Amino acid sequence: MKTSWSIRLVRALFFAFSVFIGMAIAVGLQQEAWTGAVSGAAFMGLLLLLDSIFAHFTLRDFSHATLGLAVGLFCAWLITRIGVFQLAYFQNHADGVMIQNIVEICIYGTLAFFGVTFALRSDRDQFAFLIPYVRFRRDGSEGEPMLLDTNVIIDGRLPGVFATGFLSGALVVPRFVLDELQRLSDSAEPTKAMRGKRGLEMMEKLRLIPSMSVSIHEDAGGNPDTPVDTRLVTLARELNARLLTNDDNLVKVARLRGITVLSFHELAGALHPELSVGDELRLPLSKPGKDKHQAVGYLPDGTMIVVNNAAPQIGQTVDVVVSGTLPTSAGRLIFAEIKAAA
């Protein structure tokens, strides 16, 4: 992973500080200054090694681990205060004090370890159960990041929607979503390969738009064998993020788990014009209708309108008046008539 300049600056400053402190301690102990400098550099080298090991350890993980450590140490303190060490075995044994210390260290170490590991495996809801009156939520949804799924990236409408100003906030793409796009682009099936390549090209376009903040979330998102949709929902809960998708099934599952979902399909449906009887519009007629006298035209959003007695005008743009609507399983079917000349 590429290290940012700010991290490199902090490392350099702390390295110089460690060398200086080592030299100061060595001089204070009447030792050679160079021995203190070497000791300070070695100490900072150990910290740099640990920092590289913990490169994927986030502030969220650190806060979870800290809370888990506190819970584990508190439980250990309770156990050591219930009078176990007042038993005759510890009181009469020649090495009772030493055994007591060893047992205490084992208890504290064991519960501290399990407290940290349990906390790192827990999600936000489990912490809310532990602290029932604290909800880790932002005051408003405008600042919450938006988590992208594979389908909405491939869809290709993101830049256009963002350009309108209706959506705002940072975009977050999980690493496992990028991995899925790469697997699709490497697929032997031409259709899947085309979709995967389109998704990767769209990611490049998104990152080149100055007004859009796009980041890659490196967390693996749980077990790699878990379905991508399940990992997306879990990650959205952990990040308190909105989920942007055009997958209707994912929308239903995410909302059942209390996640804010932005659906492109629902947005497109909401933007369909609500035509009613008597509305007038100008419509290009593109093909014949089901009946011989009918012609069919389409609005820019894809809405189909059947115009009666308009078969001779196919290929022309005419003024029509809405005469009725018919609900169907695929949506509303709109009927119209040619507007009478004034």
N, C-alpha and C positions, 0 to 999 in steps of 0.2 A: 504494500500500500504506500502511495506517495505521501511523504511527510510534509506538512505545510511549513511555511517559513516561520510562522509564529512559534510552532513547536521547536523548530531548530534553534530559534533565538533563546527560548526559555532553557533549553538544554545547555547551550553555550554559557549562559549567565550562571546557571547553577553549577556547572562544571568549574568555572572560574571561582565561584564562591566557595566550593568545597576545597579546592586547592589552597585558597587563601586561609580558610579556617584550619586546615591541616597544618600549614606552616606556622600559624599563630600558636596552635597547641604544642607543636614540636619545640618551638622556641621557649614557650612557657615551661616546658618540662626539661629544658636545657639539653635538647637533642638537636641534631642537624636539621636545618630548615628543609633540605631536600627530602628527608625521610617523611616529614609531614606532608610535603607536596605530593609525594608518591602515594601515601596513605589516602589523602583526600581524593586523588584521581582514581585510585582503586575503588574507593567507596562509591564515587559517582558512576564509575563503570558498572558496578553491580546494579545501581539504580537504573541505568540505561538498559541493561539486560532485562531487568524485570519489566521496564516500560515496554520493551519490544514484545515480551511475552503477553502482556496485558493490553496489546494494541486494540483488540476487539472488545475490551471490557469497557462498557459505556457508563456514563454517570447514573443512568437508571439502574444498571446492574450494581453499581457501587452503593447506591442508596438502599436497594433491596438487601444487599449483603450486610450492610451496617445494621439495618433494622433486625435482620435475622440473627446477627451476632449478639445484639442487645437482648433479644428474647431468649436465646440459648444460654447466655451468661446469667440472666435473671433466674431461669429455671434451675441452673446449677447452684446458684446461691440459695434458692429455697431448699433444695435437696440437702445441702450441707448444713442447713440450720434446723433440721427436724430432729436432731439428737442422735444421729447414727454413730457419731464418734464418741458418744458417752457410754457406749456399750463396754462391758467388762473386758472384751478382747483387746480393745484399743487402750484401755486404762491400765491393764495389768501386764501387757506385753512390754518387753524391754525396749523394743524399737517402735513403740506405739506411735510416737510423734512423727517419726519418719514415714511409717506406713500411712498414717493419716494424711500427711502432705502428698504422698504419692497418689492415694485414692482421690484426694481433692483435685489434683492436677488432671487426673484421668477423667473425672466427672466434668470439670470445666471444659477440657479439650474436646470431649465427646459431644457434649451438648452445644458447644460453640460451633463445631464442625457441622453438625446436622442442622443447626439453626441457619447457618449461611447457605448450605445446599438446598434446604427446603425453600428458603426465601427466593433463591435464584430460579427455582422451578415454578414459582407462583406467579399468577397474573394479578392485575390490578383489582379484580373483584375480590380475590382472597384477602388482599390487604384491606379492602373496604370492610370485609367481615371482621378483621382484627381490630380496625379502628372504625366503628360503624358510623360515626358522625362526620367523618372526613371523606370528601369526594375529591379526587384529584382531577378536576376539570377546569378548563379555561372559562373565563367569564362570557366569552362570545365565540361563535363558531367561525367568524371571519378569519381569525388568526390560526385556526386549526389546519394542520397540513392535510393534503388530499392524497390518499393512497391509490395508485393506479393498478388496475389488473391488466392481464395480457390482451384481452379483447378490445378494451378501450384505447390501448396504444395502437393496435393494428387498425382500428376504426379510421383514424386519420383526421377526425374533426376537432381534436383538441386545440390546435393553434387558432382556428377560426373562432371557436367559442370563447377562448380567452381574449381574443382581440376585441370582442364586443364589450368586454368589461363585466359580463354577468357572473363570471367566476373569478375568485381571488384566493390567494394563499399559496404556500409552497407545495410543489409537487414532489412526492416521494415514490420512488420505484424500488421495490424490494429486489435484492440480488437474485432470489429464486425466480422472479418474473423474467429478468434478463436471461437467466439460464434457460427458461422455457422458450423464449424467443430464439435463442441460439439453437436449441434442439430442433425447433420447427424449421429454421433456415437450413439446417444440415440434413433434413429429412429427405428420404429417397422419393417421397410422393411430391410431385410438382406443385400441387395445390398448397400443401402444408409449407413447402419450402418458400413459395411466393409470399404466403402470409407472414412467415417468420422474417424474411428479408424486408418486407414492408414495415413490420414493427420496428426493426433495428434502424431502418432509415428514418422513421418517424421520431425515434429517440434522439438521433443526431440533430434533426430539425428543432426539436424542443429545446435541446441544450444550447443551440446557437441563437435562440431568441433572447435578446437582452432583458426584456421585461418579465421573463418567466424564470422562477427559481426551481431548478430541478436537481434533486439529490438522490443518490443511490444508498439505500439502507442495506448495510452489509450483513446484518443479522441473518443467519440461515433460516430463521422462522420455524424452528422445531425439527422434527424428524423428516428427513428428505423423502421418505416413503409416504408421508401424509399428503393428501391431495392439495393442490395449489390453492383452491378456493378456501379450504379449511385453514390453511396457513395465513391466507390474506385476512380472514376474519379475526383470527387470533392476534395477528400483528396490529390490525386496526384498533383493537381493544387496548393493547399494550401502549400504543402511541397516542391514544385518544384522538385518532385521525378520522376524517371523513373518507368514505370509500367511493371512488368514482368508477363507474362500470356501465356496461350496456348488456350485462348478462342478467336476465330476469330471475333465474333461479338463485344466483348469488345475491341479488337484491333481497329476495324473500328471506334467505337464511340470515343475512347480516342484520336485517331489521328485527328478526326474532331475537337476536342477541343484543339488541339495544344500540346498534351502530348507526350513525347518521350516513345515509346512502344518497348519492347523487346519480340518478340514472339518465343516460342520454335518451333512452327510449321514452321515458316519461316526459322528459323535456320536449322532445319532438312532438309527442302527442298533445302536450299542453299548448304548443304553438300552432296547431292546426286551426284554421279559421272556423269560427262558429257561424256558419251560414244558416240563414233562416229564410222562410218563404217570403218572397218579395225583394230579396237582395239582388242587386244588379252587378254584373262583372263582365270584363272582356276576356274571352276564352279562345285559345287556338284549338281547333278541332283536328285531331290527329288520325282517327280510325273509325270504322263503322261500329255501331252498337250491336246488341243482341238481336234487336228487331231491325227490319230493313230501313225503316224511316229514321232510325236513331243514329247519332254520332257521339263520339266520346272525346272529351278533352281533359287535360290534367292541369291542375294548379301547380305553381312552382314547388310546393311542398309535397307533391305526389298525390294529392286528393283527386279522385276520379269523379267527373261529372258527366252524366248521361243527358244529352240534349235531344229532345223529341223533335221530329220533323226537320232535322238538320242534315240529313244524309247528303243533299246536293252541295252543302258548304264545307265538306271535309277538305282539309288542307288550307282553310281560310281562318282568319281570326274574326270572331263575331261577338256582338253584344247579346248577353243572355240574361234571363230573369229566373231565379230559383223558384221552382214550383212545388217542391216537396222533398222530403228526406225519408230514407228507409234504413232502420238499424239492421245490420247484418253481423255475422260472427267475425268478419274481417274489418268491421268499422261501419261508418255511415255511408250509405249510397245516396248520392245527391242527384236529383232530377231537375232539369231546367227547360225553358222554352226560349226560342228565338225572340228577342225584344222587338216588339212591333215598332215600325217606323212612326215617328212623331208626325 
